[in-house]
């Protein structure tokens, strides 16, 4: 039947692309539908003047190099994705706190990172060595959780420290290890990448991510994250999958408690499995007949807080990084070195919280802009409902004022002179992301991480959260949470579940 598929994937974001690539590669008749005219969701780029801007990717965690591949590189290799990778192995991040005189430029490599931390905060090396040890263990343990051999008993036997540390926050563990507070504030700089402060963030998840950056550096594809999306698209097509752009999934069909198809352009297309890269709140709230949605699905999605929101300023500069005095890739500029202060300043506000992440892509990919130029992008975070009451009449004013404050913060904190050399400027707010991503409040992230609701807890209860049969989720709203790497792995999770189900009933011969 022309309208019958093994799997229909809704949304060509990172998770949806990964799912469709995996199912198509495993011989399933796969259809990927996307309402926009290009793939990627947040993983894309746009052109203004003579600059092609990276939309959202700061750096890929655990990418690495062909010679030293991390988990994400291995994932792409498994799918046969062809990418041109640029990896900076010099620096992880640079934390700037002008009010405290802090300029912590942290190198890659465990030995180098620990040595620099000890130099900045004497007495911190022993506890950082333990963090490195636990981060490596967490990476292995999380991989084991996804293996067929996994059981609670086997996990406890292989990784006895895992359950001892599981569920404890970053702050709790670092305090127990005796790490000086000044060192804690430095090594938790990446907290914004996971969208929760150290007191709320699961230690093992953070330690794994931190060590991923320390060991594998900052990885980017040479043609921005759009290259990732196009490479995955090619895998799908090469393996016989179909991709329909400008095609919005209007409804997910459910019969007898199981997803059985999708309505696109008023027409029904049937499928044995449906995978949604759309946020679960949107799926349960507007894409399925309310009579077909179990009460538990509504309760669970409504009980979870929405993840972080962002405003991003993109600048095309008619000077090189060297001429501007920019020598690092990732700068984290904060009003206080304490992440809890940084987080509280960004809660339930639309005002600029004086916290900004600045990236200069040219310091990883020197030729990403025309000769004699560079591109910068600045990101600030918000949590809660500060942007909810912004009216259309005041939106432009607030957007432009925020951009001015972000640029001013970078200039003053880093001693730069940027304004005279700005050739192109683009500003994206939570409203921009909401319009493009169709996610609650515009969050590119999924649900806010809490000690009671993080990867470990979600992983152990995932079967209880399968409310509708043959319906799977990929993307930031899944058990893996936010981030590019997590989104790709979430797509792999969904793809593996679909393939496993088809193999069990004989739907796949190979």
Helices and strands as residue ranges (DSSP letters): E 4-10, H 14-25, E 30-33, E 45-48, E 51-54, H 71-79, E 85-88, E 91-97, G 98-100, E 102-107, H 110-120, H 125-145, H 152-158, H 160-165, H 170-176, H 181-187, H 191-194, H 203-216, E 218-221, H 224-238, E 242-244, E 249-255, E 258-264, E 267-276, H 280-282, I 283-287, G 290-292, H 295-303, E 309-317, H 321-324, E 330-333, H 339-345, E 356-360, G 361-363, E 374-382, H 392-414, G 419-421, E 422-428, H 430-437, G 440-442, H 455-460, G 462-465, E 471-473, H 484-504
